[in-house]
Amino acid sequence: MLGSWNIEEKLRLVDYDVQIPNHLKDVNLVDLVDNNGLWKWEELSHWLPSSLLDKIAALHPPDTNSGADSRYCMDDAS
């Protein structure tokens, strides 16, 4: 099963030279979803390239009923 933030196999934001805004560095993915269960595009569109925004648009936003929202690093996978 694909995780909510698994945009593409082996895709990492660092590969896109993206600078995450300080106020978003410690948020969980679910914090980027509004009360209606939709992506907070106003938070994402200012710092993510359009190529990534297009990939995110194709994903369902995370749902609190879908389990824990935790960080995962590709380097941790074996």
N, CA, C and O atoms as a GROMACS GRO file, in nm:
protein
  312
    1MET      N    1   0.084  -0.119   0.000
    1MET     CA    2   0.000   0.000   0.000
    1MET      C    3   0.088   0.124   0.000
    1MET      O    4   0.189   0.129   0.069
    2LEU      N    5   0.050   0.221  -0.076
    2LEU     CA    6   0.124   0.345  -0.084
    2LEU      C    7   0.086   0.437   0.029
    2LEU      O    8  -0.032   0.457   0.057
    3GLY      N    9   0.186   0.493   0.096
    3GLY     CA   10   0.160   0.588   0.204
    3GLY      C   11   0.114   0.721   0.147
    3GLY      O   12   0.134   0.749   0.029
    4SER      N   13   0.053   0.802   0.231
    4SER     CA   14  -0.001   0.929   0.186
    4SER      C   15   0.104   1.022   0.128
    4SER      O   16   0.075   1.098   0.036
    5TRP      N   17   0.225   1.016   0.179
    5TRP     CA   18   0.330   1.108   0.135
    5TRP      C   19   0.427   1.041   0.041
    5TRP      O   20   0.528   1.100   0.004
    6ASN      N   21   0.398   0.918   0.003
    6ASN     CA   22   0.483   0.846  -0.092
    6ASN      C   23   0.440   0.890  -0.231
    6ASN      O   24   0.362   0.821  -0.298
    7ILE      N   25   0.491   1.004  -0.274
    7ILE     CA   26   0.451   1.065  -0.400
    7ILE      C   27   0.495   0.980  -0.518
    7ILE      O   28   0.420   0.960  -0.614
    8GLU      N   29   0.615   0.933  -0.511
    8GLU     CA   30   0.675   0.856  -0.619
    8GLU      C   31   0.789   0.776  -0.558
    8GLU      O   32   0.856   0.823  -0.467
    9GLU      N   33   0.810   0.656  -0.607
    9GLU     CA   34   0.915   0.572  -0.552
    9GLU      C   35   1.049   0.646  -0.554
    9GLU      O   36   1.092   0.697  -0.657
   10LYS      N   37   1.113   0.649  -0.439
   10LYS     CA   38   1.245   0.711  -0.418
   10LYS      C   39   1.248   0.861  -0.442
   10LYS      O   40   1.356   0.918  -0.458
   11LEU      N   41   1.134   0.925  -0.444
   11LEU     CA   42   1.128   1.070  -0.458
   11LEU      C   43   1.157   1.133  -0.322
   11LEU      O   44   1.097   1.095  -0.221
   12ARG      N   45   1.248   1.228  -0.320
   12ARG     CA   46   1.280   1.299  -0.197
   12ARG      C   47   1.278   1.448  -0.226
   12ARG      O   48   1.323   1.493  -0.331
   13LEU      N   49   1.224   1.525  -0.132
   13LEU     CA   50   1.220   1.670  -0.152
   13LEU      C   51   1.359   1.727  -0.169
   13LEU      O   52   1.378   1.824  -0.243
   14VAL      N   53   1.457   1.670  -0.102
   14VAL     CA   54   1.594   1.719  -0.111
   14VAL      C   55   1.645   1.711  -0.255
   14VAL      O   56   1.730   1.791  -0.294
   15ASP      N   57   1.596   1.616  -0.333
   15ASP     CA   58   1.638   1.604  -0.472
   15ASP      C   59   1.587   1.720  -0.558
   15ASP      O   60   1.638   1.744  -0.667
   16TYR      N   61   1.488   1.791  -0.508
   16TYR     CA   62   1.431   1.905  -0.580
   16TYR      C   63   1.487   2.037  -0.530
   16TYR      O   64   1.445   2.144  -0.574
   17ASP      N   65   1.582   2.032  -0.438
   17ASP     CA   66   1.642   2.152  -0.380
   17ASP      C   67   1.534   2.244  -0.325
   17ASP      O   68   1.535   2.365  -0.349
   18VAL      N   69   1.440   2.186  -0.252
   18VAL     CA   70   1.328   2.259  -0.194
   18VAL      C   71   1.366   2.308  -0.055
   18VAL      O   72   1.422   2.234   0.025
   19GLN      N   73   1.336   2.433  -0.028
   19GLN     CA   74   1.357   2.490   0.104
   19GLN      C   75   1.223   2.491   0.178
   19GLN      O   76   1.133   2.569   0.145
   20ILE      N   77   1.210   2.404   0.276
   20ILE     CA   78   1.086   2.397   0.354
   20ILE      C   79   1.081   2.518   0.446
   20ILE      O   80   1.177   2.543   0.520
   21PRO      N   81   0.972   2.594   0.444
   21PRO     CA   82   0.960   2.710   0.533
   21PRO      C   83   0.973   2.668   0.679
   21PRO      O   84   0.927   2.560   0.718
   22ASN      N   85   1.035   2.752   0.759
   22ASN     CA   86   1.059   2.720   0.900
   22ASN      C   87   0.931   2.681   0.974
   22ASN      O   88   0.933   2.589   1.055
   23HIS      N   89   0.821   2.750   0.947
   23HIS     CA   90   0.697   2.722   1.020
   23HIS      C   91   0.635   2.588   0.980
   23HIS      O   92   0.538   2.543   1.042
   24LEU      N   93   0.689   2.523   0.876
   24LEU     CA   94   0.636   2.393   0.832
   24LEU      C   95   0.732   2.277   0.858
   24LEU      O   96   0.697   2.162   0.831
   25LYS      N   97   0.850   2.305   0.909
   25LYS     CA   98   0.951   2.200   0.924
   25LYS      C   99   0.910   2.087   1.018
   25LYS      O  100   0.951   1.973   0.997
   26ASP      N  101   0.832   2.116   1.119
   26ASP     CA  102   0.796   2.013   1.216
   26ASP      C  103   0.650   1.971   1.210
   26ASP      O  104   0.601   1.905   1.302
   27VAL      N  105   0.579   2.009   1.105
   27VAL     CA  106   0.438   1.971   1.097
   27VAL      C  107   0.424   1.829   1.043
   27VAL      O  108   0.512   1.779   0.972
   28ASN      N  109   0.315   1.767   1.078
   28ASN     CA  110   0.280   1.637   1.021
   28ASN      C  111   0.206   1.662   0.891
   28ASN      O  112   0.150   1.769   0.869
   29LEU      N  113   0.205   1.564   0.807
   29LEU     CA  114   0.139   1.576   0.678
   29LEU      C  115  -0.008   1.613   0.693
   29LEU      O  116  -0.062   1.691   0.614
   30VAL      N  117  -0.073   1.557   0.792
   30VAL     CA  118  -0.215   1.585   0.814
   30VAL      C  119  -0.238   1.734   0.844
   30VAL      O  120  -0.349   1.783   0.825
   31ASP      N  121  -0.135   1.805   0.891
   31ASP     CA  122  -0.147   1.948   0.917
   31ASP      C  123  -0.157   2.030   0.788
   31ASP      O  124  -0.188   2.149   0.792
   32LEU      N  125  -0.130   1.968   0.676
   32LEU     CA  126  -0.139   2.035   0.546
   32LEU      C  127  -0.272   2.006   0.477
   32LEU      O  128  -0.287   2.024   0.357
   33VAL      N  129  -0.369   1.960   0.558
   33VAL     CA  130  -0.504   1.929   0.510
   33VAL      C  131  -0.601   2.016   0.589
   33VAL      O  132  -0.587   2.030   0.711
   34ASP      N  133  -0.700   2.074   0.521
   34ASP     CA  134  -0.796   2.161   0.589
   34ASP      C  135  -0.908   2.081   0.656
   34ASP      O  136  -0.908   1.958   0.652
   35ASN      N  137  -1.001   2.151   0.718
   35ASN     CA  138  -1.112   2.086   0.790
   35ASN      C  139  -1.205   2.008   0.698
   35ASN      O  140  -1.282   1.924   0.745
   36ASN      N  141  -1.200   2.036   0.569
   36ASN     CA  142  -1.283   1.964   0.472
   36ASN      C  143  -1.212   1.843   0.413
   36ASN      O  144  -1.266   1.775   0.326
   37GLY      N  145  -1.090   1.816   0.461
   37GLY     CA  146  -1.014   1.701   0.410
   37GLY      C  147  -0.944   1.727   0.278
   37GLY      O  148  -0.907   1.634   0.207
   38LEU      N  149  -0.924   1.855   0.245
   38LEU     CA  150  -0.858   1.892   0.120
   38LEU      C  151  -0.718   1.948   0.149
   38LEU      O  152  -0.693   2.002   0.256
   39TRP      N  153  -0.629   1.934   0.051
   39TRP     CA  154  -0.495   1.989   0.067
   39TRP      C  155  -0.501   2.140   0.089
   39TRP      O  156  -0.586   2.208   0.030
   40LYS      N  157  -0.415   2.191   0.174
   40LYS     CA  158  -0.402   2.336   0.195
   40LYS      C  159  -0.307   2.390   0.088
   40LYS      O  160  -0.188   2.412   0.114
   41TRP      N  161  -0.360   2.411  -0.030
   41TRP     CA  162  -0.276   2.454  -0.142
   41TRP      C  163  -0.207   2.586  -0.115
   41TRP      O  164  -0.096   2.608  -0.164
   42GLU      N  165  -0.270   2.674  -0.037
   42GLU     CA  166  -0.206   2.803  -0.007
   42GLU      C  167  -0.078   2.784   0.074
   42GLU      O  168   0.013   2.866   0.064
   43GLU      N  169  -0.070   2.678   0.152
   43GLU     CA  170   0.053   2.647   0.227
   43GLU      C  171   0.158   2.581   0.138
   43GLU      O  172   0.277   2.602   0.158
   44LEU      N  173   0.114   2.502   0.043
   44LEU     CA  174   0.206   2.424  -0.040
   44LEU      C  175   0.257   2.499  -0.162
   44LEU      O  176   0.372   2.481  -0.203
   45SER      N  177   0.173   2.582  -0.220
   45SER     CA  178   0.207   2.642  -0.350
   45SER      C  179   0.317   2.747  -0.345
   45SER      O  180   0.374   2.782  -0.448
   46HIS      N  181   0.349   2.798  -0.227
   46HIS     CA  182   0.451   2.902  -0.216
   46HIS      C  183   0.593   2.847  -0.216
   46HIS      O  184   0.688   2.922  -0.237
   47TRP      N  185   0.610   2.717  -0.192
   47TRP     CA  186   0.746   2.665  -0.179
   47TRP      C  187   0.772   2.536  -0.256
   47TRP      O  188   0.888   2.496  -0.270
   48LEU      N  189   0.669   2.471  -0.305
   48LEU     CA  190   0.689   2.349  -0.383
   48LEU      C  191   0.681   2.380  -0.532
   48LEU      O  192   0.597   2.458  -0.574
   49PRO      N  193   0.767   2.318  -0.611
   49PRO     CA  194   0.760   2.339  -0.756
   49PRO      C  195   0.631   2.278  -0.813
   49PRO      O  196   0.576   2.184  -0.756
   50SER      N  197   0.586   2.332  -0.924
   50SER     CA  198   0.459   2.286  -0.983
   50SER      C  199   0.463   2.138  -1.019
   50SER      O  200   0.359   2.071  -1.015
   51SER      N  201   0.580   2.085  -1.053
   51SER     CA  202   0.588   1.942  -1.086
   51SER      C  203   0.552   1.856  -0.964
   51SER      O  204   0.490   1.751  -0.980
   52LEU      N  205   0.591   1.898  -0.844
   52LEU     CA  206   0.554   1.824  -0.723
   52LEU      C  207   0.408   1.850  -0.686
   52LEU      O  208   0.339   1.758  -0.641
   53LEU      N  209   0.362   1.971  -0.703
   53LEU     CA  210   0.221   2.001  -0.674
   53LEU      C  211   0.129   1.915  -0.760
   53LEU      O  212   0.025   1.868  -0.712
   54ASP      N  213   0.166   1.894  -0.884
   54ASP     CA  214   0.086   1.808  -0.972
   54ASP      C  215   0.082   1.665  -0.921
   54ASP      O  216  -0.022   1.599  -0.927
   55LYS      N  217   0.194   1.615  -0.870
   55LYS     CA  218   0.199   1.479  -0.817
   55LYS      C  219   0.114   1.468  -0.690
   55LYS      O  220   0.042   1.370  -0.671
   56ILE      N  221   0.124   1.569  -0.604
   56ILE     CA  222   0.046   1.570  -0.480
   56ILE      C  223  -0.104   1.577  -0.511
   56ILE      O  224  -0.184   1.514  -0.443
   57ALA      N  225  -0.141   1.654  -0.613
   57ALA     CA  226  -0.282   1.668  -0.650
   57ALA      C  227  -0.343   1.534  -0.688
   57ALA      O  228  -0.464   1.515  -0.676
   58ALA      N  229  -0.262   1.441  -0.733
   58ALA     CA  230  -0.311   1.309  -0.773
   58ALA      C  231  -0.329   1.216  -0.653
   58ALA      O  232  -0.381   1.105  -0.669
   59LEU      N  233  -0.287   1.259  -0.534
   59LEU     CA  234  -0.297   1.176  -0.414
   59LEU      C  235  -0.412   1.220  -0.326
   59LEU      O  236  -0.447   1.338  -0.322
   60HIS      N  237  -0.471   1.124  -0.257
   60HIS     CA  238  -0.571   1.157  -0.156
   60HIS      C  239  -0.498   1.215  -0.036
   60HIS      O  240  -0.395   1.161   0.006
   61PRO      N  241  -0.549   1.323   0.021
   61PRO     CA  242  -0.488   1.377   0.143
   61PRO      C  243  -0.498   1.274   0.256
   61PRO      O  244  -0.586   1.188   0.254
   62PRO      N  245  -0.408   1.283   0.353
   62PRO     CA  246  -0.414   1.189   0.465
   62PRO      C  247  -0.542   1.208   0.544
   62PRO      O  248  -0.600   1.316   0.548
   63ASP      N  249  -0.584   1.101   0.607
   63ASP     CA  250  -0.706   1.101   0.686
   63ASP      C  251  -0.669   1.051   0.825
   63ASP      O  252  -0.601   0.950   0.838
   64THR      N  253  -0.714   1.121   0.928
   64THR     CA  254  -0.680   1.081   1.065
   64THR      C  255  -0.732   0.942   1.098
   64THR      O  256  -0.682   0.879   1.192
   65ASN      N  257  -0.829   0.892   1.024
   65ASN     CA  258  -0.881   0.758   1.047
   65ASN      C  259  -0.798   0.649   0.980
   65ASN      O  260  -0.828   0.531   0.991
   66SER      N  261  -0.693   0.690   0.909
   66SER     CA  262  -0.611   0.594   0.834
   66SER      C  263  -0.488   0.547   0.910
   66SER      O  264  -0.403   0.479   0.852
   67GLY      N  265  -0.476   0.581   1.035
   67GLY     CA  266  -0.361   0.538   1.113
   67GLY      C  267  -0.268   0.652   1.147
   67GLY      O  268  -0.297   0.769   1.120
   68ALA      N  269  -0.157   0.617   1.208
   68ALA     CA  270  -0.061   0.716   1.257
   68ALA      C  271   0.003   0.793   1.142
   68ALA      O  272   0.027   0.739   1.034
   69ASP      N  273   0.030   0.919   1.168
   69ASP     CA  274   0.102   1.006   1.075
   69ASP      C  275   0.245   1.015   1.127
   69ASP      O  276   0.272   1.088   1.222
   70SER      N  277   0.335   0.942   1.066
   70SER     CA  278   0.472   0.939   1.116
   70SER      C  279   0.571   0.961   1.003
   70SER      O  280   0.540   0.939   0.886
   71ARG      N  281   0.690   1.005   1.040
   71ARG     CA  282   0.795   1.029   0.941
   71ARG      C  283   0.858   0.898   0.898
   71ARG      O  284   0.867   0.803   0.975
   72TYR      N  285   0.900   0.897   0.773
   72TYR     CA  286   0.962   0.778   0.716
   72TYR      C  287   1.070   0.825   0.620
   72TYR      O  288   1.045   0.911   0.536
   73CYS      N  289   1.188   0.769   0.632
   73CYS     CA  290   1.297   0.804   0.542
   73CYS      C  291   1.325   0.686   0.451
   73CYS      O  292   1.329   0.571   0.497
   74MET      N  293   1.344   0.713   0.324
   74MET     CA  294   1.373   0.606   0.230
   74MET      C  295   1.499   0.530   0.270
   74MET      O  296   1.509   0.409   0.247
   75ASP      N  297   1.596   0.600   0.328
   75ASP     CA  298   1.720   0.535   0.369
   75ASP      C  299   1.698   0.434   0.481
   75ASP      O  300   1.781   0.346   0.502
   76ASP      N  301   1.586   0.446   0.553
   76ASP     CA  302   1.555   0.353   0.661
   76ASP      C  303   1.501   0.220   0.609
   76ASP      O  304   1.503   0.120   0.681
   77ALA      N  305   1.453   0.220   0.487
   77ALA     CA  306   1.395   0.097   0.431
   77ALA      C  307   1.506   0.001   0.389
   77ALA      O  308   1.611   0.043   0.340
   78SER      N  309   1.481  -0.125   0.408
   78SER     CA  310   1.580  -0.223   0.363
   78SER      C  311   1.518  -0.321   0.267
   78SER      O  312   1.586  -0.411   0.218
   0.00000   0.00000   0.00000
